[in-house]
Amino acid sequence: MLNERLLGPIKAYVNSHQFRCGMDLNPGKIEVRFLAQGEYNLNYLLETTGGKYVLRVNTASQMKLENQIAYEYQVLQLLNKSGVTPRPFYLDDRKQTVPYGLLVMEYLPGEPLDYRYDLPKAARTFARIHSLEFGAGAAGFLMKQTGPFTGVYQEAVTLLESFFNCPDADVQIKWILERALLKAEEKKKDEDFLLHEPWLAVINTEVNSHNFIVNQERLTCHLIDWEKPIYGEPAQDLSMFLIATTTMWKRNYVLSVKEEEEFLAVYLNCLATTCPYKNTLRDRVQMFKLFNYLRAISWCAMAWTEYTKPGRPLVNRDTFEKIKAYLEPEFIRTSLLNLI
């Protein structure tokens, strides 16, 4: 496993003079242990005499960026004043001692979000992030979409290319997804409303329950894993947070209409009063659902082709089982085509 092969080099790296000086750490050996892995990152826990940190190792880029880890670091710096994202401390994108980009950030103790109890906390976290205002040019480095629906649609088209070209992919699923793409292409015109009255903020685009850390003792809720942020419509994140492909990903939970409404009510109550589009938020969230479902299922189709290839460096069995469940024809029909 890659996380095991890298453990030795990472231990040597973090105990080097260069790293200690860069982090301004107290004397004493730094203990390292594997913490968690995603599809494109490995995370290690660093335990020092002065506290704990997370070392993030970037193995690939979903966004096709040449310097993915530096992008994440810049985003965390930008969001630091929100108080609900991890503080960044260190960046090394040279890929020398360890052949991957490295980022050190704040370790946040707690548990993943539980939809049954933590919806108000998540709503307040979103509101703080989406209420941030930046000086001229501060967010200029962020990726942007020319059109909010067009961007998600084009991403889905790209994601599905490998699945459509895969000879082992199920023919029935291909047909359903081709039909969904055609319908979504027609619905893209609805983005004219959003382009006429744009509301832009830093959005995460991957807001599942395990990208939140809730600490009940400290009464805190942080949104972590800023791997794929853009400067876009906040409703895109809110919609993705609410749909079944997200809530079922780690928690196997589906929100009721009442729960969705309570979440949005808390969010609106906490949102900065300067937001000019509070009255249209619910419409915006609903409009994004089709495209967020399309993107989620398209990602699963792409990931299925990757998981079934030999030599993949990161393999997560639970993720693969969920991918297969989301590609069941009946699931696609009920979650995606019903919105068309």
C-alpha positions in Angstrom: 0.0 0.0 0.0 1.2 3.5 -0.9 0.5 4.8 2.6 2.8 2.2 4.1 5.6 2.8 1.6 5.6 6.5 2.3 5.6 6.2 6.0 9.4 5.8 6.3 10.3 8.7 4.0 7.7 10.9 5.7 9.1 10.2 9.2 12.6 11.1 8.0 11.3 14.2 6.3 9.3 15.7 9.3 12.2 15.0 11.6 14.6 16.9 9.4 16.1 20.3 10.3 14.5 21.9 7.3 11.0 20.9 8.2 11.4 21.7 11.9 12.6 25.2 11.1 9.9 25.7 8.5 7.3 24.7 11.1 9.0 26.5 14.0 8.6 23.3 16.1 9.9 22.6 19.6 12.7 20.1 20.1 11.7 16.4 20.4 11.0 13.6 18.0 7.9 13.9 15.8 5.7 10.9 15.8 3.9 10.0 12.6 1.0 7.6 11.9 -1.3 7.1 9.0 -4.7 8.9 9.5 -6.9 8.5 6.5 -6.9 8.4 2.7 -9.1 9.8 0.0 -9.2 9.1 -3.7 -6.3 11.6 -4.4 -4.7 12.2 -1.0 -3.1 10.5 1.9 -3.3 12.1 5.4 -0.9 11.5 8.3 -1.1 12.6 11.9 2.0 14.4 13.2 2.3 14.4 17.0 4.9 16.9 18.4 5.7 18.2 21.8 3.7 21.4 20.9 0.6 19.7 19.5 -0.9 17.7 16.6 -1.0 18.5 12.9 -2.2 16.8 9.7 0.3 16.2 6.9 -1.5 15.9 3.6 0.2 14.1 0.7 -1.3 14.9 -2.7 -1.1 11.9 -5.1 -3.1 13.3 -8.1 -5.4 16.2 -9.1 -9.1 15.9 -9.9 -8.9 19.4 -11.3 -6.0 18.5 -13.7 -3.8 21.2 -11.9 0.0 21.0 -12.2 0.3 22.1 -8.6 -2.7 20.8 -6.8 -1.3 21.1 -3.3 -0.3 24.7 -3.7 -3.9 25.5 -4.8 -5.3 23.9 -1.7 -2.8 25.8 0.5 -3.9 29.1 -1.1 -7.5 28.3 -0.5 -7.0 27.5 3.1 -5.1 30.8 3.6 -8.0 32.6 1.9 -10.6 30.9 4.2 -8.6 31.2 7.4 -10.6 34.1 8.8 -13.9 32.1 8.6 -12.8 30.2 11.7 -14.5 27.0 10.4 -11.8 25.6 8.0 -8.4 24.1 8.9 -5.5 26.6 9.4 -2.6 26.0 7.0 0.9 26.0 8.4 3.3 24.7 5.8 3.7 23.9 2.1 6.3 21.9 0.2 5.5 21.5 -3.5 9.0 20.6 -4.6 8.5 16.8 -4.6 12.1 16.1 -3.6 12.5 14.1 -0.4 8.9 12.8 -0.8 7.8 12.5 -4.4 4.5 14.3 -3.9 3.3 17.7 -2.8 2.9 18.2 0.9 0.7 20.4 3.1 0.6 20.7 6.9 -2.6 22.0 8.4 -4.4 22.2 11.7 -5.5 18.9 13.3 -9.2 19.2 14.3 -10.4 16.6 16.9 -14.0 15.5 16.6 -16.3 13.2 14.6 -17.8 13.3 11.2 -21.1 15.1 10.8 -24.3 13.2 11.7 -27.3 14.3 9.7 -29.7 13.4 12.5 -28.2 15.9 14.9 -25.7 18.3 13.2 -27.6 19.9 10.4 -27.9 23.3 12.2 -24.1 23.2 12.8 -23.4 22.5 9.1 -25.7 25.4 8.1 -23.9 27.8 10.3 -20.5 26.6 8.9 -21.7 27.1 5.3 -23.0 30.6 6.2 -19.7 31.7 7.7 -17.8 30.6 4.6 -20.2 32.0 2.1 -20.4 35.3 3.9 -16.6 36.0 3.5 -15.7 39.1 1.6 -12.3 39.5 -0.1 -10.3 42.5 -1.3 -9.8 43.1 -5.0 -7.8 40.2 -6.6 -7.6 38.1 -3.4 -9.6 35.3 -4.9 -8.3 35.8 -8.4 -6.4 32.5 -8.4 -9.5 30.4 -7.9 -10.9 28.3 -10.6 -14.2 29.7 -12.0 -17.1 28.4 -14.1 -18.2 30.3 -17.2 -21.7 29.0 -16.4 -22.8 27.3 -13.2 -24.8 24.5 -14.9 -22.6 24.4 -18.0 -19.5 23.9 -15.8 -21.1 20.9 -13.9 -22.5 19.5 -17.2 -19.2 19.7 -19.0 -17.5 18.0 -16.0 -20.0 15.2 -16.2 -19.4 14.8 -19.9 -15.7 14.5 -19.3 -16.1 12.1 -16.4 -18.4 9.8 -18.5 -16.1 9.6 -21.5 -14.0 6.8 -20.0 -17.2 4.9 -19.0 -18.8 5.2 -22.4 -15.5 4.0 -24.0 -15.1 1.1 -21.6 -16.1 -2.3 -23.3 -16.9 -3.8 -19.9 -19.4 -1.1 -18.8 -23.0 -2.1 -18.7 -24.9 -1.2 -21.9 -28.1 -0.4 -20.1 -26.4 2.0 -17.7 -24.7 3.7 -20.7 -28.1 4.2 -22.3 -29.6 5.7 -19.2 -26.7 8.1 -18.7 -26.7 9.1 -22.4 -30.4 10.0 -22.0 -29.7 11.9 -18.8 -27.0 13.9 -20.5 -29.3 14.9 -23.4 -32.0 16.1 -20.9 -29.4 18.0 -18.8 -28.1 19.7 -21.9 -31.6 21.1 -22.5 -31.9 22.2 -18.9 -28.6 24.2 -19.1 -30.5 27.2 -20.4 -32.0 27.7 -17.0 -28.7 29.0 -15.9 -29.5 32.3 -17.6 -31.3 33.3 -14.4 -28.1 32.7 -12.3 -25.9 34.5 -14.9 -28.2 37.5 -14.8 -28.1 37.7 -11.0 -24.8 35.9 -10.0 -24.0 35.2 -6.3 -20.4 34.1 -6.0 -18.4 32.8 -3.0 -15.7 30.2 -2.4 -17.4 26.8 -2.5 -16.0 23.4 -1.6 -17.9 21.2 -4.3 -17.4 18.0 -2.2 -19.5 18.4 1.0 -20.2 14.9 2.2 -20.6 14.2 6.0 -16.9 13.1 6.4 -15.6 16.4 5.1 -17.1 18.0 8.3 -15.5 17.6 11.7 -17.9 18.2 14.6 -16.6 18.7 18.1 -19.4 18.5 20.6 -17.3 19.6 23.6 -16.0 22.7 21.9 -19.3 23.3 20.0 -17.4 23.6 16.7 -18.1 22.4 13.2 -15.3 22.7 10.5 -15.4 22.0 6.8 -12.2 20.2 5.8 -10.8 18.7 2.6 -10.5 21.7 0.3 -9.2 19.7 -2.7 -11.6 20.9 -5.4 -12.9 24.4 -4.5 -14.0 27.0 -7.0 -15.4 30.5 -7.0 -19.0 29.8 -7.7 -22.6 29.8 -6.6 -23.1 28.9 -2.9 -26.4 27.1 -3.9 -24.2 24.5 -5.7 -22.7 23.4 -2.3 -25.9 23.6 -0.4 -27.7 21.5 -3.1 -24.9 18.9 -3.1 -25.0 18.7 0.7 -28.7 17.9 0.6 -29.0 15.3 -2.2 -29.1 11.6 -1.5 -25.9 10.7 -3.4 -24.1 12.8 -0.7 -26.1 11.9 2.4 -25.9 8.2 1.6 -22.2 8.2 0.7 -20.9 7.7 4.3 -24.0 7.7 6.4 -26.7 5.9 4.4 -29.1 8.6 5.3 -31.7 10.4 3.2 -33.0 13.8 4.4 -36.7 14.5 4.7 -38.3 17.6 3.1 -38.7 19.0 6.7 -35.0 18.5 7.4 -34.0 20.2 4.2 -36.2 23.2 5.1 -34.9 23.5 8.6 -31.3 23.4 7.3 -32.0 26.2 4.8 -33.8 28.3 7.4 -30.8 28.2 9.8 -28.4 29.0 6.9 -30.5 32.0 5.8 -30.7 33.2 9.4 -26.9 33.1 9.8 -26.0 34.4 6.4 -24.6 37.9 6.1 -27.3 40.5 5.7 -25.4 42.0 2.7 -26.4 38.9 0.6 -28.8 40.3 -2.1 -30.3 36.9 -3.1 -31.7 35.4 0.1 -35.2 35.4 -1.4 -34.2 33.2 -4.4 -32.0 30.8 -2.4 -34.4 27.9 -2.3 -35.0 28.1 -6.1 -31.3 28.2 -6.7 -30.7 25.1 -4.6 -33.5 23.2 -6.3 -32.2 24.1 -9.8 -28.7 22.7 -8.9 -30.0 19.3 -7.8 -30.3 17.8 -11.3 -26.7 18.8 -12.2 -25.3 17.7 -8.8 -26.9 14.3 -9.2 -25.5 14.1 -12.7 -22.0 15.0 -11.6 -22.1 12.6 -8.6 -23.2 9.6 -10.7 -20.9 10.5 -13.6 -18.0 10.6 -11.1 -19.0 7.1 -10.0 -19.0 5.9 -13.6 -15.5 7.3 -14.1 -14.3 5.9 -10.8 -15.7 2.5 -11.7 -13.5 2.3 -14.8 -10.5 3.3 -12.7 -11.2 0.8 -9.9 -11.5 -2.0 -12.4 -8.1 -1.3 -13.9 -5.0 -3.0 -12.6 -2.3 -1.0 -10.8 -4.4 1.7 -9.2 -2.4 3.1 -6.3 -5.3 3.9 -3.9 -8.1 1.3 -3.5 -10.9 1.9 -1.0 -13.2 -1.1 -0.8 -16.1 0.8 0.9 -15.9 3.4 -1.8 -16.0 0.9 -4.6 -19.1 -0.8 -3.1 -20.9 2.6 -2.9 -19.9 3.4 -6.5 -21.5 0.1 -7.7 -24.7 0.9 -5.7 -25.0 4.3 -7.3 -24.6 2.8 -10.8 -27.6 0.5 -10.3 -30.1 1.4 -13.1 -33.0 1.9 -10.6 -31.0 4.2 -8.4 -30.0 6.4 -11.4 -33.7 6.5 -12.5 -35.1 7.5 -9.1 -32.4 10.0 -8.1 -31.6 11.6 -11.5 -34.2 11.1 -14.1 -37.1 11.9 -11.8 -35.8 15.5 -11.6 -36.0 16.0 -15.4 
